[in-house]
């Protein structure tokens, strides 16, 4: 996996993520489909901050989540949510630009109080814990929106609410 390829993947996935975050309503931050589920506003903030995890992976040799300050996942407004996401993506793009393929091959450890959850190359960690994690929660958020009868944007193809946006040749 090369840094250039990650730039290409992110150029596809981050705009799709932003499109779904643009649909998060200001008036339902505490809505949840089930008592065990994360509230919509917190889920949206988690998604908005996931690029920060990828930046951490690129910029640090390891990460013990127990030693980190807790992330502020309080949803205040869609405008703030989008601002945080855009900042997170911008920082990630800068970090990725400074990253070599050799950097991506280095092992990165993710742990909590010394218990190791992942010890893979940065490239594998980014794909699994960064990108896969983001796509999983983005789909979860889409379900939250659908259950509230809110329109979903087309992502990988058309949604039931909007046709896809194809590029003209």
C-alpha positions as CSV (number, residue, x, y, z in Angstrom):
1,X,0.0,0.0,0.0
2,X,1.5,3.4,-0.9
3,X,0.9,6.8,0.4
4,X,-0.3,7.9,-3.0
5,X,-2.9,5.1,-3.0
6,X,-4.2,6.3,0.3
7,X,-4.6,9.8,-1.1
8,X,-6.7,8.4,-3.9
9,X,-8.8,6.3,-1.5
10,X,-9.4,9.2,0.8
11,X,-10.3,11.4,-2.1
12,X,-13.2,9.0,-2.7
13,X,-14.3,8.1,0.9
14,X,-14.0,11.4,2.7
15,X,-16.4,13.4,0.4
16,X,-18.9,10.5,0.7
17,X,-18.5,10.7,4.5
18,X,-19.0,14.4,4.5
19,X,-22.2,14.1,2.4
20,X,-23.8,11.8,5.0
21,X,-22.6,14.1,7.9
22,X,-24.3,17.0,6.1
23,X,-27.6,15.1,6.7
24,X,-27.3,14.9,10.5
25,X,-30.2,17.0,11.9
26,X,-29.5,19.6,14.6
27,X,-32.6,18.5,16.5
28,X,-31.9,14.8,17.1
29,X,-28.5,14.5,18.8
30,X,-29.9,12.2,21.5
31,X,-31.9,10.0,19.2
32,X,-31.0,6.3,19.4
33,X,-32.5,3.3,17.7
34,X,-31.9,1.1,20.8
35,X,-30.9,1.7,24.4
36,X,-27.5,0.0,23.8
37,X,-26.9,2.2,20.7
38,X,-24.8,5.3,20.6
39,X,-26.9,8.5,20.3
40,X,-26.9,10.0,16.8
41,X,-25.0,13.2,17.7
42,X,-22.2,11.2,19.4
43,X,-22.0,8.8,16.5
44,X,-21.7,11.6,14.0
45,X,-18.9,13.3,16.1
46,X,-17.1,9.9,16.4
47,X,-17.2,9.7,12.6
48,X,-16.0,13.3,12.2
49,X,-13.0,12.5,14.5
50,X,-11.9,9.2,12.9
51,X,-9.5,10.9,10.5
52,X,-7.6,12.0,13.7
53,X,-7.0,8.4,14.6
54,X,-5.4,7.8,11.2
55,X,-3.3,10.9,11.7
56,X,-2.2,9.5,15.1
57,X,-1.2,6.3,13.4
58,X,0.9,8.2,10.9
59,X,2.6,10.5,13.4
60,X,3.2,8.4,16.5
61,X,4.9,5.0,17.0
62,X,2.1,3.7,19.2
63,X,-1.0,4.8,21.0
64,X,-2.4,3.8,24.4
65,X,-5.9,5.1,24.5
66,X,-6.0,5.1,28.3
67,X,-3.2,7.7,28.4
68,X,-5.0,10.0,25.9
69,X,-7.3,12.8,27.0
70,X,-10.9,11.9,26.2
71,X,-12.2,13.1,22.9
72,X,-15.0,15.7,22.9
73,X,-17.8,13.9,21.2
74,X,-20.5,16.3,22.2
75,X,-22.7,17.3,19.2
76,X,-23.5,21.0,19.3
77,X,-24.6,21.6,15.7
78,X,-24.2,20.2,12.2
79,X,-22.1,23.3,11.3
80,X,-19.6,22.4,14.1
81,X,-19.7,18.7,13.1
82,X,-18.7,19.6,9.6
83,X,-16.0,22.0,10.7
84,X,-14.4,19.3,12.9
85,X,-14.6,16.8,10.1
86,X,-13.0,19.2,7.6
87,X,-10.2,20.0,10.1
88,X,-9.6,16.4,10.8
89,X,-9.4,15.5,7.1
90,X,-7.1,18.5,6.4
91,X,-4.6,17.4,9.2
92,X,-4.7,13.9,7.9
93,X,-3.9,15.0,4.3
94,X,-0.9,17.0,5.6
95,X,0.4,14.1,7.6
96,X,-0.1,11.7,4.7
97,X,1.8,14.0,2.4
98,X,4.8,13.7,4.8
99,X,4.5,9.9,4.9
100,X,6.7,7.6,2.9
101,X,5.9,4.0,1.9
102,X,8.6,2.9,4.4
103,X,6.7,4.8,7.1
104,X,3.5,2.9,6.2
105,X,5.3,-0.4,6.5
106,X,6.4,0.2,10.1
107,X,4.5,-1.5,12.9
108,X,2.1,0.6,14.9
109,X,0.7,-0.5,18.2
110,X,-2.8,0.4,19.5
111,X,-3.5,-0.5,23.1
112,X,-5.5,0.3,26.2
113,X,-3.8,0.2,29.6
114,X,-1.1,-1.9,28.0
115,X,-3.5,-4.5,26.5
116,X,-2.6,-4.6,22.8
117,X,-5.6,-4.6,20.4
118,X,-3.6,-4.2,17.2
119,X,0.1,-4.4,16.3
120,X,0.2,-4.3,12.5
121,X,1.8,-2.1,9.9
122,X,0.6,1.4,9.7
123,X,-0.9,0.6,6.3
124,X,-3.0,-2.3,7.6
125,X,-4.0,-0.3,10.7
126,X,-5.2,2.5,8.5
127,X,-7.2,0.2,6.4
128,X,-8.7,-1.8,9.3
129,X,-9.0,0.6,12.2
130,X,-9.2,3.8,10.3
131,X,-11.0,3.4,7.0
132,X,-13.0,0.2,7.8
133,X,-14.0,1.7,11.1
134,X,-15.1,4.9,9.4
135,X,-17.1,3.1,6.7
136,X,-18.8,0.9,9.3
137,X,-20.0,3.9,11.4
138,X,-21.0,5.8,8.2
139,X,-23.3,3.0,7.3
140,X,-24.6,2.9,10.9
141,X,-25.4,6.6,10.7
142,X,-27.2,6.0,7.4
143,X,-29.4,3.6,9.2
144,X,-30.1,6.2,11.9
145,X,-31.1,8.7,9.2
146,X,-33.3,6.2,7.4
147,X,-35.1,5.3,10.6
148,X,-35.9,9.0,11.0
149,X,-37.2,9.2,7.5
150,X,-34.3,11.5,6.5
151,X,-33.0,11.3,2.9
152,X,-29.8,9.5,2.2
153,X,-27.3,10.8,-0.3
154,X,-26.0,8.4,-3.0
155,X,-22.7,6.9,-1.9
156,X,-21.5,3.9,-3.9
157,X,-24.6,4.1,-6.2
158,X,-28.1,5.5,-6.0
159,X,-30.0,5.8,-2.8
160,X,-33.7,5.5,-2.6
161,X,-33.8,9.2,-2.2
162,X,-31.5,10.6,-4.8
163,X,-30.0,9.4,-8.1
164,X,-26.2,9.0,-8.3
165,X,-24.1,11.9,-9.4
166,X,-22.3,10.5,-12.4
167,X,-19.4,12.4,-14.0
168,X,-19.9,13.5,-17.6
169,X,-17.4,12.1,-20.2
